[in-house]
Structures are given as structure tokens and as C-alpha cells.
Amino acid sequence: MNIINPNKGVIKKYLFIFIIAISIISISSFVMSYESTPENNAKSIDLVWMLIAAFLVFMMQGGFAMLETGFTRAKSAGNIMMKNLLDFCFGSIAFWAIGFGIMFGAGNLLFGTSGFFLSSGQGGSDLWQYGFFMFQLVFAATAATIVSGAVAERIKFSGYLIYTVVITALIYPVIGHWIWGGGWLSKLSSPFIDFAGSTVVHSVGGWSALAGAIVLGPRIGKYLGKNIKAIKGHSLTLAALGVFLLWFGWYGFNSGSTLAGTNWSIAVIAVTTTLGGASGAIGGLLTSWFKYKKPDVGLALGATIAGLVAITAGTANVSPLSSIIIGAIGGILYVYSVAFFDRLGVDDPVGAISAHATAGVWGTLAVGLFAQEVYGGINGLFFGGGISQFLSQFIGVTSVFIFVFPSMFFAFKIMDWIFGLRVSREDELKGMDISEHGAEAYPDFSTTAVNN
């Protein structure tokens, strides 16, 4: 033993020196291979900014999870968590395999036909493309997760996962190609403008939510004859946390859409984003106060999201003052839209349709009214630009609805016909946590007898 131990020590010593030497050589090779030029440095800054923005947008998954679970009942809280986790997981694979190629691959004016599985020039030595994919992936996941709240407390978990694959692999990428991937809406005489996704992301998610809510029907006890029963969520605190997380992520959503940290307009975009969200909250708050004689907490939270959705399309094209007007109108529309869909018998537990579809349409149309050349190079109707840009915006939002809503309605109907999309009455009354997952989010409390 005394003979062997010193040899082991010598071996460890020289092995350590060898590893250090190899590390120094590797780092030196990397540094020598990187040429520090203004162009390379700028590209590196842009890549880092794009990835940071993607990580911010990813946090919006947590925001949606908190908002949705707060606005729904405790007996389905775990199910909400699972849907918001797994729609990102399944959506990531679907978008990587199919969606990204349809959205950004070379093809025609309707959809891309190359670049599937990050191949055909979409990856390889072009490492920047991987960063671009990450940024686009979190946008696709956002569009998918919007639907979770609208179909909450009654959709089968398996059916929701299949829906996730459909929207991230096919529906969302087609719209994305039309607008961001060189498709026909970007080729109009006055190209359709949706800077960060009021239509591409939010309206696509909102119209899909409407289709799902209609096919599923309302929750048990929501509508009793002509009477509308308010089924209260179990935690306004969680819902408020969700709004704050979403707002935080929105800075990556909007400012990150420059795809360039060297583009100083990210500061202006951050300002218009902030003012749009703030005025949306105020607009919704005052409207609920006037309409219902109380400053409603839930409506104020939802109106905040509506204001952020509304400003997303034109965040780089309008002034701070215009962003306040756009956001405020978005918040006001949200309150009336929630009441409108409730009267139609469309049960949307979190107001997703109103926040994302209604406000998304308004915000996209608003670009044609409020855009100013000094910000984004184009003047809208109110600033001497004529009606051409507004018409392009109208064509865009109309065509997206015509494609998305029937497609998703058909997809939900097919799923319902094949295996039944909605859980049984017994399982719904038990709660989605017990019936779908065999677990409870709050095991120390009785949740199944509440608000049935």
C-alpha cells in the first residue's frame, strides 16, 4: 500500500496538469478563431438579446398557468398546471419537426416546404438560426397555451395534447408564414403589419379558444335557462401573479421582436408596451366600475392583458400617446366582450377569447389608424397615410379568422367524434385533478363540493 499510494498521487498530479493544458489550448483556439470586429460583436449582441427575450417569453407559460388556475376552481388547479407544462413540451417537438419549416422554410405564398427538423439550411453551421428558432418556438407555445383557459375544467387531457400538436405543427405556422415568413399578407401593396403578434399569436390563440369552447359547451351549472351563473375562480391572488409574470414576459415578446439588441428602438417598444398595458388596466377598471358599480378585480386583471395584446401589433409603429389610446380601448372592449360572449352562451372561464381575439383584432386594425412614419416608417389614416394600410390590416385579420376558426372548429369536432373531447359529468363534478390525474392540487382541503 505504501508503494502504490505515491504512484497514484503522481498520476493524479500529471492528469490534472494535462486537463488544464488541454483546456487552455481549447479556450485559446476558440478566442483565436473569433475575430473581434464591429460586425461580429454586433451579431453576438443581437444573438444574446434574442435568446434573453426568448427566455422572458418562456416565463409567460408560468404567467398563463397562474392566471388560468386563479380564475378557475381549486379542484382543477393541477390539471391547469399540467396543460401549461405539456403544451410547451409537445408543442416544442411539433414545432421543431414540422411547424418551423412551414412557417419559415422556402416554399410558396401559403406555406413553407423545407427546413423541417431544422434541416435544409435551417441549422448546421448557421448557429444564429438556432437562436431564431428558440425565439419563434416560445411564440408558438404562447399561441397554443392561450386556449388552455378557455377550455378549462372540462376538456380531456389527452384531447388537449392532440390539439396542441395540431396548432403548433400546422395552424399557427401557416398564419406565421403568411405574415412573418414571406407569405401573401407580407406581399400586399401596403404590407400587413403585425410587429410582435397581436394577430399571428394572440388572435390565432383566441379564435382557436372560441372554437374549442363552442365544441365543448359550457361547464355544468354555468347557464341555468336565461340566467348566467358566475363560477368564481379560487384565487385572485394567483391570477394577479399571473398578470405580473405575463407583463414581465411581454417585454421579451415585444422588444425582443426586433431580433437585435443593437436596435435602439427596443427602448421605445418597451415604453409603448408599458403604456399599452397600463392604460388597458385603467380602461377596464373604469368600465367595470361604471357598468357594474364596483371596480372589478378580475376584469381589471383581464383588461391589463387585453391592453398588452392590443399594443403588440403596433408597438414599434406608434407613439407613446397613441399606445395609451390603443391600450385603453383594448381594456374597454375586453369588459364588453366578456359580457357579449357570456350572453351567447360561450363559457370562457378566463376571458381568453376577449383578451386575445377581440383585443388582438382591435390592436391590429389600430396600426392602420395610429402608425407614424417617425416610429416605423409608415403613416396610418390618422396621420395622413390614407386608408390603404388600414385596408391591409382589415384583410389580414379577416383572412386569419376565416382560416383559423373553421380549421380549429373542424379539428375539435373530429376529436370529439373519434374519442369524445369532454370528460363525463361525474368526472367534471369531481374535478379534473382527481378524474384526469388521480391527484389534488390542494389535498388538505375539500374542493369537489365547491361551486358544482
VOVO-996666 format. One record per residue (C-alpha): residue in one letter; x, y, z. Coordinates in steps of 0.5 Angstrom, whole numbers, plus 500, padded with zeros to 3 digits. Each point is the difference from the previous one (the first is absolute). Last residue first. Layout:
<sites>
AXYZ/...
</sites>
This chain:
<sites>
N358545483/N503506503/V504497506/A499492501/T506498497/T505504503/S501497507/F506503503/D507496502/P501497494/Y500507496/A503499493/E497493500/A502494497/G497494496/H502504493/E494500496/S494499505/I503502506/D503507497/M495501495/G495501506/K495495503/L494504496/E503499494/D502493501/E492498501/R498504494/S505497496/V506503497/R500504493/L503498494/G497494498/F504494496/I499501493/W494505499/D503505505/M507500497/I497501493/K496506503/F506503503/A504499494/F493503496/F500506505/M507501499/S500501493/P494504500/F503505505/V507500497/F499501492/I494505500/F502504506/V507501497/S497502494/T496506504/V506502504/G504501494/I495503495/F499505506/Q507502501/S501501492/L494504500/F503504506/Q507501496/S496502494/I496505503/G504507499/G507501504/G498507502/F501499508/F493497502/L500495494/G507497502/N506502498/I506495499/G508500501/G499497507/Y501506505/V501506496/E495498495/Q494499505/A495495501/F494502503/L494498495/G503494496/V503497507/A493500503/L498495496/T505495503/G498503507/W493499499/V501493497/G504498506/A496503505/T494496498/A504493499/H505500506/A496504506/S493498497/I501493498/A505499507/G494502505/V503495505/P494496501/D498500492/D493497500/V496502494/G493501501/L499506495/R499504506/D506498503/F504502494/F497507500/A501501507/V508498499/S500505494/Y497506504/V506499505/Y505499495/L498506495/I502505506/G506497501/G502500493/I498507499/A504502506/G506496496/I499504494/I499506503/I507500504/S504497494/S498506496/L503504506/P506496500/S501501492/V498494495/N504496496/A504495504/T495498505/G495500494/A498492500/T501499508/I496507502/A493496500/V503494504/L503504505/G494504501/A496493500/I505497506/T498506504/A493499499/G500493502/L503503507/A495506500/L494495499/G502495505/V501506505/D493503499/P500508502/K493500502/K493503497/Y500494495/K500504494/F503507502/W505496504/S501495495/T502505495/L505504505/L504493501/G500498493/G503507498/I504500505/A503493499/G501501493/S503507501/A506497504/G500494495/G501505494/L505505504/T504494502/T501497493/T500507497/V506502504/A504493499/I499501492/V503507501/A506497504/I501494495/S500505494/W508500502/N501494495/T507498502/G496494505/A497498493/L494495499/T496506500/S495495502/G503500507/S497507502/N493497499/F500493503/G506501504/Y497506504/W494496500/G503495505/F499505505/W493501498/L499493500/L503499507/F496506503/V494497497/G501493503/L501503507/A493503500/A497494498/L504496506/T497506504/L493499497/S500493503/H494495499/G497502494/K492502500/I495497496/A495506499/K494497498/I496502494/N493500500/K496499494/G499493501/L505498505/Y507501497/K506499503/G498494504/I504494497/R505504496/P498503493/G501496493/L506496498/V499502492/I499507502/A506501505/G504497495/A499504494/L500506504/A507498503/S502499493/W498507498/G504503506/G506496499/V500502493/S498507502/H506500505/V506498496/V500502493/T494505501/S503504506/G507497498/A506504501/F500505494/D494499497/I500504494/F497498493/P503502494/S497506497/S501497492/L499494504/K506495500/S500499507/L493497500/W502495495/G505497503/G508502502/G500496506/W498506505/I493501498/W497494495/H505495503/G498502507/I493498498/V502493498/P505499506/Y494501505/I495495496/L505495499/A505497505/T499505506/I492499499/V499493498/V505498505/T497504506/Y493497498/I503493501/L502502507/Y493503502/G497493497/S504496505/F499505506/K492499499/I497507500/R495502505/E503505505/A504504496/V498501492/A501508500/G506499505/S504495496/V499504493/I505505501/T505495501/A501498493/A501508498/T505500505/A504494498/A500502493/F504507503/V504496504/L503496494/Q501506496/F505503505/M503493500/F501499493/F503507499/G505498505/Y501493496/Q501504493/W506504503/L504494500/D500500493/S505494499/G494495500/G493503501/Q495502495/G504498494/S496494498/S499498508/L497503506/F495493501/F496503493/G504505497/S496500493/T493501498/G498506502/F493503500/L495504496/L504505496/N504494498/G506496502/A507501504/G499499507/F498505505/M493498503/I499493497/G507498502/F499503507/G494496501/I502493498/A505497504/W503505504/F492503501/A498493502/I505499505/S500506503/G492500500/F500493504/C504503505/F497507500/D493497500/L503496506/L501505505/N494504499/K496494500/M503497506/M499506504/I493501498/N498493502/G503501507/A496506501/S493496498/K497499507/A502507502/R495504495/T502504495/F503507499/G506499504/T502494496/E499504494/L505506502/M505495504/A501496494/F500506495/G505503504/G504494500/Q500499493/M502507499/M507498503/F501498493/V499507497/L506502505/F504494498/A499502493/A502507501/I507498503/L501496494/M498506495/W505504504/V506495500/L499500493/D500507498/I506501505/S504495496/K498503493/A502507503/N507497502/N501496493/E498507496/P505504505/T505495499/S503495505/E502494496/Y499494504/S504494498/M506503504/V495500506/F498493499/S507497499/S502504506/I494496504/S502494497/I507500502/I499503507/S495494501/I505495497/A505502505/I496500506/I498493498/F507498500/I502503506/F495497504/L502493497/Y507502502/K498501507/K495494500/I506495498/V505503505/G495498505/K498494498/N507498500/P501502507/N494496502/I503493497/I507500504/N497501507/M494495498/
</sites>
